[in-house]
Amino acid sequence: MSNSKLLQRLQNAYQCCESCGMQYGIPREGSSTWWRSVCDVCGLENAVTETRDWGYLQRGITQLGVPGRF
């Protein structure tokens, strides 16, 4: 996947799986609600949660050279 396509997916993602969350985000403390659906980042069906539970995937967005939103 090209960097521009990945960046677009990270910025537009509402839900993501644990694998993508660990790779592109930072887990928040507390509890998260998980359900079975398609990850907005990798496109695989898996257990997902909202990207807010992973810091809106900001680490991955920053690594692609886009300044932070927060």
PQR file with spaces between the fields and no chain letter, atoms N, CA, C, O and H, PARSE charges and radii, in Angstrom:
ATOM       1  N    MET     1       0.854   -1.167    0.000 -0.4000 1.5000
ATOM       2  CA   MET     1       0.000    0.000    0.000 -0.0000 2.0000
ATOM       3  C    MET     1       0.908    1.240    0.000  0.5500 1.7000
ATOM       4  O    MET     1       1.884    1.300    0.748 -0.5500 1.4000
ATOM       5  N    SER     2       0.586    2.201   -0.823 -0.4000 1.5000
ATOM       6  CA   SER     2       1.391    3.424   -0.898 -0.0000 2.0000
ATOM       7  C    SER     2       1.205    4.252    0.374  0.5500 1.7000
ATOM       8  O    SER     2       0.199    4.127    1.074 -0.5500 1.4000
ATOM       9  H    SER     2      -0.207    2.152   -1.430  0.4000 1.0000
ATOM      10  N    ASN     3       2.191    5.093    0.655 -0.4000 1.5000
ATOM      11  CA   ASN     3       2.115    5.944    1.848 -0.0000 2.0000
ATOM      12  C    ASN     3       0.912    6.869    1.813  0.5500 1.7000
ATOM      13  O    ASN     3       0.281    7.099    2.844 -0.5500 1.4000
ATOM      14  H    ASN     3       3.008    5.194    0.087  0.4000 1.0000
ATOM      15  N    SER     4       0.582    7.406    0.636 -0.4000 1.5000
ATOM      16  CA   SER     4      -0.554    8.324    0.561 -0.0000 2.0000
ATOM      17  C    SER     4      -1.872    7.588    0.816  0.5500 1.7000
ATOM      18  O    SER     4      -2.775    8.137    1.448 -0.5500 1.4000
ATOM      19  H    SER     4       1.095    7.219   -0.202  0.4000 1.0000
ATOM      20  N    LYS     5      -1.984    6.358    0.332 -0.4000 1.5000
ATOM      21  CA   LYS     5      -3.201    5.580    0.572 -0.0000 2.0000
ATOM      22  C    LYS     5      -3.297    5.182    2.047  0.5500 1.7000
ATOM      23  O    LYS     5      -4.375    5.235    2.639 -0.5500 1.4000
ATOM      24  H    LYS     5      -1.250    5.912   -0.180  0.4000 1.0000
ATOM      25  N    LEU     6      -2.168    4.784    2.637 -0.4000 1.5000
ATOM      26  CA   LEU     6      -2.148    4.443    4.055 -0.0000 2.0000
ATOM      27  C    LEU     6      -2.508    5.660    4.903  0.5500 1.7000
ATOM      28  O    LEU     6      -3.294    5.553    5.845 -0.5500 1.4000
ATOM      29  H    LEU     6      -1.292    4.741    2.157  0.4000 1.0000
ATOM      30  N    LEU     7      -1.942    6.803    4.574 -0.4000 1.5000
ATOM      31  CA   LEU     7      -2.251    8.034    5.301 -0.0000 2.0000
ATOM      32  C    LEU     7      -3.741    8.336    5.245  0.5500 1.7000
ATOM      33  O    LEU     7      -4.341    8.687    6.262 -0.5500 1.4000
ATOM      34  H    LEU     7      -1.304    6.891    3.809  0.4000 1.0000
ATOM      35  N    GLN     8      -4.333    8.206    4.089 -0.4000 1.5000
ATOM      36  CA   GLN     8      -5.767    8.459    3.931 -0.0000 2.0000
ATOM      37  C    GLN     8      -6.573    7.486    4.790  0.5500 1.7000
ATOM      38  O    GLN     8      -7.541    7.884    5.437 -0.5500 1.4000
ATOM      39  H    GLN     8      -3.846    7.921    3.263  0.4000 1.0000
ATOM      40  N    ARG     9      -6.177    6.213    4.799 -0.4000 1.5000
ATOM      41  CA   ARG     9      -6.894    5.233    5.620 -0.0000 2.0000
ATOM      42  C    ARG     9      -6.768    5.558    7.105  0.5500 1.7000
ATOM      43  O    ARG     9      -7.746    5.480    7.848 -0.5500 1.4000
ATOM      44  H    ARG     9      -5.391    5.889    4.273  0.4000 1.0000
ATOM      45  N    LEU    10      -5.559    5.922    7.535 -0.4000 1.5000
ATOM      46  CA   LEU    10      -5.360    6.249    8.952 -0.0000 2.0000
ATOM      47  C    LEU    10      -6.169    7.470    9.361  0.5500 1.7000
ATOM      48  O    LEU    10      -6.774    7.481   10.433 -0.5500 1.4000
ATOM      49  H    LEU    10      -4.764    5.985    6.931  0.4000 1.0000
ATOM      50  N    GLN    11      -6.186    8.484    8.530 -0.4000 1.5000
ATOM      51  CA   GLN    11      -6.912    9.710    8.857 -0.0000 2.0000
ATOM      52  C    GLN    11      -8.418    9.532    8.840  0.5500 1.7000
ATOM      53  O    GLN    11      -9.127   10.215    9.580 -0.5500 1.4000
ATOM      54  H    GLN    11      -5.695    8.476    7.659  0.4000 1.0000
ATOM      55  N    ASN    12      -8.918    8.634    8.014 -0.4000 1.5000
ATOM      56  CA   ASN    12     -10.367    8.455    7.872 -0.0000 2.0000
ATOM      57  C    ASN    12     -10.932    7.284    8.675  0.5500 1.7000
ATOM      58  O    ASN    12     -12.147    7.088    8.704 -0.5500 1.4000
ATOM      59  H    ASN    12      -8.342    8.080    7.413  0.4000 1.0000
ATOM      60  N    ALA    13     -10.077    6.511    9.321 -0.4000 1.5000
ATOM      61  CA   ALA    13     -10.525    5.307   10.025 -0.0000 2.0000
ATOM      62  C    ALA    13     -11.395    5.658   11.230  0.5500 1.7000
ATOM      63  O    ALA    13     -11.070    6.549   12.015 -0.5500 1.4000
ATOM      64  H    ALA    13      -9.090    6.670    9.298  0.4000 1.0000
ATOM      65  N    TYR    14     -12.495    4.943   11.355 -0.4000 1.5000
ATOM      66  CA   TYR    14     -13.354    5.062   12.536 -0.0000 2.0000
ATOM      67  C    TYR    14     -13.077    3.904   13.497  0.5500 1.7000
ATOM      68  O    TYR    14     -13.113    4.081   14.715 -0.5500 1.4000
ATOM      69  H    TYR    14     -12.759    4.219   10.718  0.4000 1.0000
ATOM      70  N    GLN    15     -12.802    2.724   12.949 -0.4000 1.5000
ATOM      71  CA   GLN    15     -12.569    1.542   13.763 -0.0000 2.0000
ATOM      72  C    GLN    15     -11.346    0.803   13.243  0.5500 1.7000
ATOM      73  O    GLN    15     -11.045    0.837   12.050 -0.5500 1.4000
ATOM      74  H    GLN    15     -12.773    2.580   11.960  0.4000 1.0000
ATOM      75  N    CYS    16     -10.648    0.137   14.149 -0.4000 1.5000
ATOM      76  CA   CYS    16      -9.480   -0.634   13.722 -0.0000 2.0000
ATOM      77  C    CYS    16      -9.296   -1.841   14.625  0.5500 1.7000
ATOM      78  O    CYS    16      -9.814   -1.892   15.741 -0.5500 1.4000
ATOM      79  H    CYS    16     -10.892    0.109   15.119  0.4000 1.0000
ATOM      80  N    CYS    17      -8.546   -2.810   14.117 -0.4000 1.5000
ATOM      81  CA   CYS    17      -8.248   -4.018   14.874 -0.0000 2.0000
ATOM      82  C    CYS    17      -7.063   -3.767   15.801  0.5500 1.7000
ATOM      83  O    CYS    17      -6.404   -2.731   15.708 -0.5500 1.4000
ATOM      84  H    CYS    17      -8.125   -2.768   13.210  0.4000 1.0000
ATOM      85  N    GLU    18      -6.799   -4.708   16.686 -0.4000 1.5000
ATOM      86  CA   GLU    18      -5.706   -4.558   17.647 -0.0000 2.0000
ATOM      87  C    GLU    18      -4.357   -4.475   16.939  0.5500 1.7000
ATOM      88  O    GLU    18      -3.496   -3.692   17.341 -0.5500 1.4000
ATOM      89  H    GLU    18      -7.335   -5.549   16.762  0.4000 1.0000
ATOM      90  N    SER    19      -4.167   -5.262   15.906 -0.4000 1.5000
ATOM      91  CA   SER    19      -2.894   -5.263   15.187 -0.0000 2.0000
ATOM      92  C    SER    19      -2.585   -3.886   14.601  0.5500 1.7000
ATOM      93  O    SER    19      -1.474   -3.381   14.766 -0.5500 1.4000
ATOM      94  H    SER    19      -4.866   -5.898   15.580  0.4000 1.0000
ATOM      95  N    CYS    20      -3.540   -3.283   13.929 -0.4000 1.5000
ATOM      96  CA   CYS    20      -3.341   -1.945   13.359 -0.0000 2.0000
ATOM      97  C    CYS    20      -3.220   -0.904   14.465  0.5500 1.7000
ATOM      98  O    CYS    20      -2.433    0.036   14.348 -0.5500 1.4000
ATOM      99  H    CYS    20      -4.443   -3.694   13.796  0.4000 1.0000
ATOM     100  N    GLY    21      -3.988   -1.061   15.531 -0.4000 1.5000
ATOM     101  CA   GLY    21      -3.901   -0.136   16.651 -0.0000 2.0000
ATOM     102  C    GLY    21      -2.518   -0.147   17.282  0.5500 1.7000
ATOM     103  O    GLY    21      -1.964    0.907   17.592 -0.5500 1.4000
ATOM     104  H    GLY    21      -4.627   -1.824   15.626  0.4000 1.0000
ATOM     105  N    MET    22      -1.961   -1.339   17.471 -0.4000 1.5000
ATOM     106  CA   MET    22      -0.624   -1.445   18.057 -0.0000 2.0000
ATOM     107  C    MET    22       0.443   -0.891   17.110  0.5500 1.7000
ATOM     108  O    MET    22       1.432   -0.310   17.556 -0.5500 1.4000
ATOM     109  H    MET    22      -2.411   -2.195   17.218  0.4000 1.0000
ATOM     110  N    GLN    23       0.240   -1.072   15.819 -0.4000 1.5000
ATOM     111  CA   GLN    23       1.231   -0.615   14.846 -0.0000 2.0000
ATOM     112  C    GLN    23       1.194    0.897   14.638  0.5500 1.7000
ATOM     113  O    GLN    23       2.246    1.519   14.490 -0.5500 1.4000
ATOM     114  H    GLN    23      -0.563   -1.545   15.457  0.4000 1.0000
ATOM     115  N    TYR    24       0.010    1.494   14.624 -0.4000 1.5000
ATOM     116  CA   TYR    24      -0.126    2.902   14.254 -0.0000 2.0000
ATOM     117  C    TYR    24      -0.589    3.824   15.378  0.5500 1.7000
ATOM     118  O    TYR    24      -0.597    5.044   15.212 -0.5500 1.4000
ATOM     119  H    TYR    24      -0.844    0.988   14.745  0.4000 1.0000
ATOM     120  N    GLY    25      -0.972    3.259   16.509 -0.4000 1.5000
ATOM     121  CA   GLY    25      -1.489    4.090   17.593 -0.0000 2.0000
ATOM     122  C    GLY    25      -0.847    3.791   18.926  0.5500 1.7000
ATOM     123  O    GLY    25       0.118    3.033   19.022 -0.5500 1.4000
ATOM     124  H    GLY    25      -0.965    2.268   16.644  0.4000 1.0000
ATOM     125  N    ILE    26      -1.401    4.401   19.944 -0.4000 1.5000
ATOM     126  CA   ILE    26      -0.962    4.181   21.321 -0.0000 2.0000
ATOM     127  C    ILE    26      -2.213    3.854   22.123  0.5500 1.7000
ATOM     128  O    ILE    26      -3.168    4.632   22.112 -0.5500 1.4000
ATOM     129  H    ILE    26      -2.185    5.017   19.865  0.4000 1.0000
ATOM     130  N    PRO    27      -2.230    2.712   22.823 -0.5600 1.5000
ATOM     131  CA   PRO    27      -3.443    2.341   23.550  0.2800 2.0000
ATOM     132  C    PRO    27      -3.730    3.292   24.703  0.5500 1.7000
ATOM     133  O    PRO    27      -2.819    3.742   25.398 -0.5500 1.4000
ATOM     134  N    ARG    28      -4.993    3.585   24.890 -0.4000 1.5000
ATOM     135  CA   ARG    28      -5.381    4.435   26.015 -0.0000 2.0000
ATOM     136  C    ARG    28      -5.662    3.541   27.216  0.5500 1.7000
ATOM     137  O    ARG    28      -5.961    2.356   27.074 -0.5500 1.4000
ATOM     138  H    ARG    28      -5.733    3.220   24.326  0.4000 1.0000
ATOM     139  N    GLU    29      -5.561    4.127   28.377 -0.4000 1.5000
ATOM     140  CA   GLU    29      -5.869    3.386   29.598 -0.0000 2.0000
ATOM     141  C    GLU    29      -7.379    3.328   29.773  0.5500 1.7000
ATOM     142  O    GLU    29      -8.098    4.237   29.357 -0.5500 1.4000
ATOM     143  H    GLU    29      -5.318    5.090   28.492  0.4000 1.0000
ATOM     144  N    GLY    30      -7.839    2.282   30.373 -0.4000 1.5000
ATOM     145  CA   GLY    30      -9.264    2.128   30.594 -0.0000 2.0000
ATOM     146  C    GLY    30      -9.812    0.985   29.775  0.5500 1.7000
ATOM     147  O    GLY    30      -9.068    0.127   29.299 -0.5500 1.4000
ATOM     148  H    GLY    30      -7.255    1.544   30.711  0.4000 1.0000
ATOM     149  N    SER    31     -11.099    0.982   29.620 -0.4000 1.5000
ATOM     150  CA   SER    31     -11.735   -0.117   28.898 -0.0000 2.0000
ATOM     151  C    SER    31     -12.176    0.332   27.507  0.5500 1.7000
ATOM     152  O    SER    31     -12.432    1.511   27.260 -0.5500 1.4000
ATOM     153  H    SER    31     -11.703    1.678   30.006  0.4000 1.0000
ATOM     154  N    SER    32     -12.255   -0.637   26.618 -0.4000 1.5000
ATOM     155  CA   SER    32     -12.699   -0.398   25.246 -0.0000 2.0000
ATOM     156  C    SER    32     -13.797   -1.391   24.915  0.5500 1.7000
ATOM     157  O    SER    32     -13.826   -2.500   25.449 -0.5500 1.4000
ATOM     158  H    SER    32     -12.047   -1.594   26.818  0.4000 1.0000
ATOM     159  N    THR    33     -14.685   -0.998   24.047 -0.4000 1.5000
ATOM     160  CA   THR    33     -15.725   -1.895   23.570 -0.0000 2.0000
ATOM     161  C    THR    33     -15.273   -2.463   22.235  0.5500 1.7000
ATOM     162  O    THR    33     -14.911   -1.716   21.326 -0.5500 1.4000
ATOM     163  H    THR    33     -14.662   -0.098   23.613  0.4000 1.0000
ATOM     164  N    TRP    34     -15.294   -3.766   22.119 -0.4000 1.5000
ATOM     165  CA   TRP    34     -14.859   -4.455   20.903 -0.0000 2.0000
ATOM     166  C    TRP    34     -16.053   -5.145   20.262  0.5500 1.7000
ATOM     167  O    TRP    34     -16.951   -5.608   20.965 -0.5500 1.4000
ATOM     168  H    TRP    34     -15.588   -4.373   22.858  0.4000 1.0000
ATOM     169  N    TRP    35     -16.074   -5.219   18.952 -0.4000 1.5000
ATOM     170  CA   TRP    35     -17.092   -5.933   18.196 -0.0000 2.0000
ATOM     171  C    TRP    35     -16.448   -6.498   16.940  0.5500 1.7000
ATOM     172  O    TRP    35     -15.331   -6.122   16.585 -0.5500 1.4000
ATOM     173  H    TRP    35     -15.344   -4.843   18.381  0.4000 1.0000
ATOM     174  N    ARG    36     -17.140   -7.386   16.283 -0.4000 1.5000
ATOM     175  CA   ARG    36     -16.606   -8.024   15.073 -0.0000 2.0000
ATOM     176  C    ARG    36     -17.051   -7.223   13.866  0.5500 1.7000
ATOM     177  O    ARG    36     -18.245   -7.013   13.652 -0.5500 1.4000
ATOM     178  H    ARG    36     -18.048   -7.691   16.572  0.4000 1.0000
ATOM     179  N    SER    37     -16.069   -6.769   13.067 -0.4000 1.5000
ATOM     180  CA   SER    37     -16.349   -5.981   11.872 -0.0000 2.0000
ATOM     181  C    SER    37     -15.088   -5.950   11.018  0.5500 1.7000
ATOM     182  O    SER    37     -14.127   -6.668   11.294 -0.5500 1.4000
ATOM     183  H    SER    37     -15.099   -6.939   13.241  0.4000 1.0000
ATOM     184  N    VAL    38     -15.092   -5.130   10.000 -0.4000 1.5000
ATOM     185  CA   VAL    38     -13.940   -4.981    9.109 -0.0000 2.0000
ATOM     186  C    VAL    38     -13.112   -3.784    9.577  0.5500 1.7000
ATOM     187  O    VAL    38     -13.645   -2.694    9.787 -0.5500 1.4000
ATOM     188  H    VAL    38     -15.872   -4.546    9.776  0.4000 1.0000
ATOM     189  N    CYS    39     -11.819   -3.995    9.736 -0.4000 1.5000
ATOM     190  CA   CYS    39     -10.907   -2.931   10.138 -0.0000 2.0000
ATOM     191  C    CYS    39     -10.811   -1.905    9.009  0.5500 1.7000
ATOM     192  O    CYS    39     -10.612   -2.265    7.849 -0.5500 1.4000
ATOM     193  H    CYS    39     -11.387   -4.880    9.566  0.4000 1.0000
ATOM     194  N    ASP    40     -10.952   -0.632    9.357 -0.4000 1.5000
ATOM     195  CA   ASP    40     -10.880    0.439    8.360 -0.0000 2.0000
ATOM     196  C    ASP    40      -9.461    0.669    7.844  0.5500 1.7000
ATOM     197  O    ASP    40      -9.278    1.370    6.849 -0.5500 1.4000
ATOM     198  H    ASP    40     -11.113   -0.340   10.300  0.4000 1.0000
ATOM     199  N    VAL    41      -8.460    0.095    8.497 -0.4000 1.5000
ATOM     200  CA   VAL    41      -7.075    0.287    8.075 -0.0000 2.0000
ATOM     201  C    VAL    41      -6.615   -0.868    7.188  0.5500 1.7000
ATOM     202  O    VAL    41      -6.220   -0.646    6.044 -0.5500 1.4000
ATOM     203  H    VAL    41      -8.608   -0.475    9.305  0.4000 1.0000
ATOM     204  N    CYS    42      -6.660   -2.092    7.701 -0.4000 1.5000
ATOM     205  CA   CYS    42      -6.148   -3.237    6.938 -0.0000 2.0000
ATOM     206  C    CYS    42      -7.195   -3.924    6.076  0.5500 1.7000
ATOM     207  O    CYS    42      -6.851   -4.649    5.143 -0.5500 1.4000
ATOM     208  H    CYS    42      -6.981   -2.272    8.631  0.4000 1.0000
ATOM     209  N    GLY    43      -8.476   -3.701    6.381 -0.4000 1.5000
ATOM     210  CA   GLY    43      -9.542   -4.280    5.573 -0.0000 2.0000
ATOM     211  C    GLY    43      -9.904   -5.713    5.922  0.5500 1.7000
ATOM     212  O    GLY    43     -10.689   -6.338    5.210 -0.5500 1.4000
ATOM     213  H    GLY    43      -8.756   -3.112    7.139  0.4000 1.0000
ATOM     214  N    LEU    44      -9.344   -6.250    7.009 -0.4000 1.5000
ATOM     215  CA   LEU    44      -9.640   -7.622    7.410 -0.0000 2.0000
ATOM     216  C    LEU    44     -10.760   -7.647    8.438  0.5500 1.7000
ATOM     217  O    LEU    44     -10.890   -6.731    9.251 -0.5500 1.4000
ATOM     218  H    LEU    44      -8.706   -5.742    7.587  0.4000 1.0000
ATOM     219  N    GLU    45     -11.572   -8.704    8.397 -0.4000 1.5000
ATOM     220  CA   GLU    45     -12.617   -8.859    9.409 -0.0000 2.0000
ATOM     221  C    GLU    45     -11.968   -9.380   10.679  0.5500 1.7000
ATOM     222  O    GLU    45     -11.232  -10.367   10.659 -0.5500 1.4000
ATOM     223  H    GLU    45     -11.466   -9.448    7.737  0.4000 1.0000
ATOM     224  N    ASN    46     -12.248   -8.710   11.769 -0.4000 1.5000
ATOM     225  CA   ASN    46     -11.599   -9.033   13.033 -0.0000 2.0000
ATOM     226  C    ASN    46     -12.366   -8.340   14.158  0.5500 1.7000
ATOM     227  O    ASN    46     -13.361   -7.661   13.906 -0.5500 1.4000
ATOM     228  H    ASN    46     -12.845   -7.908   11.785  0.4000 1.0000
ATOM     229  N    ALA    47     -11.913   -8.509   15.378 -0.4000 1.5000
ATOM     230  CA   ALA    47     -12.442   -7.717   16.491 -0.0000 2.0000
ATOM     231  C    ALA    47     -11.876   -6.307   16.342  0.5500 1.7000
ATOM     232  O    ALA    47     -10.670   -6.136   16.166 -0.5500 1.4000
ATOM     233  H    ALA    47     -11.105   -9.061   15.583  0.4000 1.0000
ATOM     234  N    VAL    48     -12.739   -5.306   16.411 -0.4000 1.5000
ATOM     235  CA   VAL    48     -12.320   -3.911   16.228 -0.0000 2.0000
ATOM     236  C    VAL    48     -12.859   -3.050   17.361  0.5500 1.7000
ATOM     237  O    VAL    48     -13.799   -3.428   18.060 -0.5500 1.4000
ATOM     238  H    VAL    48     -13.719   -5.446   16.553  0.4000 1.0000
ATOM     239  N    THR    49     -12.247   -1.891   17.525 -0.4000 1.5000
ATOM     240  CA   THR    49     -12.712   -0.875   18.458 -0.0000 2.0000
ATOM     241  C    THR    49     -12.503    0.481   17.799  0.5500 1.7000
ATOM     242  O    THR    49     -11.857    0.573   16.756 -0.5500 1.4000
ATOM     243  H    THR    49     -11.483   -1.584   16.957  0.4000 1.0000
ATOM     244  N    GLU    50     -13.039    1.519   18.397 -0.4000 1.5000
ATOM     245  CA   GLU    50     -12.904    2.854   17.809 -0.0000 2.0000
ATOM     246  C    GLU    50     -11.449    3.307   17.833  0.5500 1.7000
ATOM     247  O    GLU    50     -10.700    2.955   18.744 -0.5500 1.4000
ATOM     248  H    GLU    50     -13.564    1.445   19.245  0.4000 1.0000
ATOM     249  N    THR    51     -11.054    4.080   16.842 -0.4000 1.5000
ATOM     250  CA   THR    51      -9.668    4.546   16.766 -0.0000 2.0000
ATOM     251  C    THR    51      -9.319    5.487   17.920  0.5500 1.7000
ATOM     252  O    THR    51      -8.139    5.671   18.218 -0.5500 1.4000
ATOM     253  H    THR    51     -11.662    4.366   16.101  0.4000 1.0000
ATOM     254  N    ARG    52     -10.307    6.080   18.570 -0.4000 1.5000
ATOM     255  CA   ARG    52     -10.009    6.939   19.725 -0.0000 2.0000
ATOM     256  C    ARG    52      -9.324    6.132   20.821  0.5500 1.7000
ATOM     257  O    ARG    52      -8.553    6.682   21.608 -0.5500 1.4000
ATOM     258  H    ARG    52     -11.266    5.931   18.328  0.4000 1.0000
ATOM     259  N    ASP    53      -9.606    4.811   20.878 -0.4000 1.5000
ATOM     260  CA   ASP    53      -8.970    3.943   21.865 -0.0000 2.0000
ATOM     261  C    ASP    53      -7.496    3.704   21.548  0.5500 1.7000
ATOM     262  O    ASP    53      -6.770    3.125   22.356 -0.5500 1.4000
ATOM     263  H    ASP    53     -10.233    4.365   20.239  0.4000 1.0000
ATOM     264  N    TRP    54      -7.059    4.147   20.383 -0.4000 1.5000
ATOM     265  CA   TRP    54      -5.661    4.039   19.941 -0.0000 2.0000
ATOM     266  C    TRP    54      -5.095    5.418   19.622  0.5500 1.7000
ATOM     267  O    TRP    54      -4.209    5.540   18.776 -0.5500 1.4000
ATOM     268  H    TRP    54      -7.648    4.618   19.726  0.4000 1.0000
ATOM     269  N    GLY    55      -5.587    6.440   20.279 -0.4000 1.5000
ATOM     270  CA   GLY    55      -5.057    7.790   20.055 -0.0000 2.0000
ATOM     271  C    GLY    55      -5.275    8.283   18.639  0.5500 1.7000
ATOM     272  O    GLY    55      -4.467    9.038   18.100 -0.5500 1.4000
ATOM     273  H    GLY    55      -6.307    6.340   20.966  0.4000 1.0000
ATOM     274  N    TYR    56      -6.381    7.848   18.038 -0.4000 1.5000
ATOM     275  CA   TYR    56      -6.739    8.217   16.658 -0.0000 2.0000
ATOM     276  C    TYR    56      -5.623    7.890   15.669  0.5500 1.7000
ATOM     277  O    TYR    56      -5.494    8.539   14.631 -0.5500 1.4000
ATOM     278  H    TYR    56      -7.038    7.234   18.476  0.4000 1.0000
ATOM     279  N    LEU    57      -4.815    6.873   15.998 -0.4000 1.5000
ATOM     280  CA   LEU    57      -3.745    6.380   15.120 -0.0000 2.0000
ATOM     281  C    LEU    57      -2.725    7.463   14.786  0.5500 1.7000
ATOM     282  O    LEU    57      -2.090    7.437   13.733 -0.5500 1.4000
ATOM     283  H    LEU    57      -4.920    6.346   16.841  0.4000 1.0000
ATOM     284  N    GLN    58      -2.584    8.406   15.696 -0.4000 1.5000
ATOM     285  CA   GLN    58      -1.727    9.563   15.465 -0.0000 2.0000
ATOM     286  C    GLN    58      -0.257    9.197   15.267  0.5500 1.7000
ATOM     287  O    GLN    58       0.442    9.860   14.500 -0.5500 1.4000
ATOM     288  H    GLN    58      -3.101    8.428   16.552  0.4000 1.0000
ATOM     289  N    ARG    59       0.220    8.163   15.938 -0.4000 1.5000
ATOM     290  CA   ARG    59       1.629    7.764   15.789 -0.0000 2.0000
ATOM     291  C    ARG    59       1.928    7.402   14.339  0.5500 1.7000
ATOM     292  O    ARG    59       2.950    7.821   13.797 -0.5500 1.4000
ATOM     293  H    ARG    59      -0.347    7.624   16.561  0.4000 1.0000
ATOM     294  N    GLY    60       1.051    6.632   13.708 -0.4000 1.5000
ATOM     295  CA   GLY    60       1.246    6.259   12.309 -0.0000 2.0000
ATOM     296  C    GLY    60       1.152    7.455   11.378  0.5500 1.7000
ATOM     297  O    GLY    60       1.910    7.553   10.413 -0.5500 1.4000
ATOM     298  H    GLY    60       0.221    6.291   14.148  0.4000 1.0000
ATOM     299  N    ILE    61       0.232    8.361   11.658 -0.4000 1.5000
ATOM     300  CA   ILE    61       0.070    9.565   10.836 -0.0000 2.0000
ATOM     301  C    ILE    61       1.321   10.428   10.932  0.5500 1.7000
ATOM     302  O    ILE    61       1.796   10.956    9.927 -0.5500 1.4000
ATOM     303  H    ILE    61      -0.384    8.281   12.442  0.4000 1.0000
ATOM     304  N    THR    62       1.847   10.568   12.132 -0.4000 1.5000
ATOM     305  CA   THR    62       3.060   11.367   12.337 -0.0000 2.0000
ATOM     306  C    THR    62       4.263   10.723   11.656  0.5500 1.7000
ATOM     307  O    THR    62       5.097   11.425   11.083 -0.5500 1.4000
ATOM     308  H    THR    62       1.461   10.139   12.949  0.4000 1.0000
ATOM     309  N    GLN    63       4.362    9.395   11.711 -0.4000 1.5000
ATOM     310  CA   GLN    63       5.465    8.683   11.059 -0.0000 2.0000
ATOM     311  C    GLN    63       5.449    8.861    9.545  0.5500 1.7000
ATOM     312  O    GLN    63       6.486    8.748    8.892 -0.5500 1.4000
ATOM     313  H    GLN    63       3.685    8.824   12.175  0.4000 1.0000
ATOM     314  N    LEU    64       4.287    9.137    8.993 -0.4000 1.5000
ATOM     315  CA   LEU    64       4.182    9.381    7.545 -0.0000 2.0000
ATOM     316  C    LEU    64       4.470   10.827    7.198  0.5500 1.7000
ATOM     317  O    LEU    64       4.347   11.223    6.039 -0.5500 1.4000
ATOM     318  H    LEU    64       3.444    9.229    9.524  0.4000 1.0000
ATOM     319  N    GLY    65       4.853   11.623    8.190 -0.4000 1.5000
ATOM     320  CA   GLY    65       5.297   12.980    7.936 -0.0000 2.0000
ATOM     321  C    GLY    65       4.255   14.065    8.051  0.5500 1.7000
ATOM     322  O    GLY    65       4.487   15.200    7.634 -0.5500 1.4000
ATOM     323  H    GLY    65       4.953   11.301    9.132  0.4000 1.0000
ATOM     324  N    VAL    66       3.092   13.725    8.620 -0.4000 1.5000
ATOM     325  CA   VAL    66       2.034   14.719    8.789 -0.0000 2.0000
ATOM     326  C    VAL    66       2.063   15.189   10.236  0.5500 1.7000
ATOM     327  O    VAL    66       2.059   14.358   11.144 -0.5500 1.4000
ATOM     328  H    VAL    66       2.904   12.803    8.958  0.4000 1.0000
ATOM     329  N    PRO    67       2.093   16.493   10.477 -0.5600 1.5000
ATOM     330  CA   PRO    67       2.121   16.981   11.861  0.2800 2.0000
ATOM     331  C    PRO    67       0.900   16.526   12.642  0.5500 1.7000
ATOM     332  O    PRO    67      -0.152   16.253   12.064 -0.5500 1.4000
ATOM     333  N    GLY    68       1.046   16.449   13.949 -0.4000 1.5000
ATOM     334  CA   GLY    68      -0.022   15.982   14.828 -0.0000 2.0000
ATOM     335  C    GLY    68      -1.259   16.847   14.794  0.5500 1.7000
ATOM     336  O    GLY    68      -1.197   18.053   14.555 -0.5500 1.4000
ATOM     337  H    GLY    68       1.901   16.671   14.418  0.4000 1.0000
ATOM     338  N    ARG    69      -2.395   16.196   15.040 -0.4000 1.5000
ATOM     339  CA   ARG    69      -3.676   16.904   15.103 -0.0000 2.0000
ATOM     340  C    ARG    69      -3.949   17.447   16.496  0.5500 1.7000
ATOM     341  O    ARG    69      -4.811   18.312   16.657 -0.5500 1.4000
ATOM     342  H    ARG    69      -2.445   15.217   15.235  0.4000 1.0000
ATOM     343  N    PHE    70      -3.241   16.964   17.500 -0.4000 1.5000
ATOM     344  CA   PHE    70      -3.546   17.330   18.880 -0.0000 2.0000
ATOM     345  C    PHE    70      -2.486   18.237   19.429  0.5500 1.7000
ATOM     346  O    PHE    70      -2.568   18.655   20.584 -0.5500 1.4000
ATOM     347  H    PHE    70      -2.541   16.262   17.369  0.4000 1.0000
